[in-house]
Amino acid sequence: MLGSVGLMSDWKIEHRYYSEGALPLASVANWELVALEALDMIERAELDGIL
């Protein structure tokens, strides 16, 4: 469950407002991995009737 959440340690709320070209590209792939894990966890919770 969100085993990769530590990869978000360099994400800042301000990144939401950066233009795509200004994002730290070295981090974007890690953030995507964590987001996909979170979406998978939500989907499993929905299937299990928890959400």
Secondary structure, DSSP 8 states (H G I E B T S, - for coil): --TTGGGGTT--GGGGGS-GGGS-HHHHHHHHHHHHHHHHHHHHHHHTT--
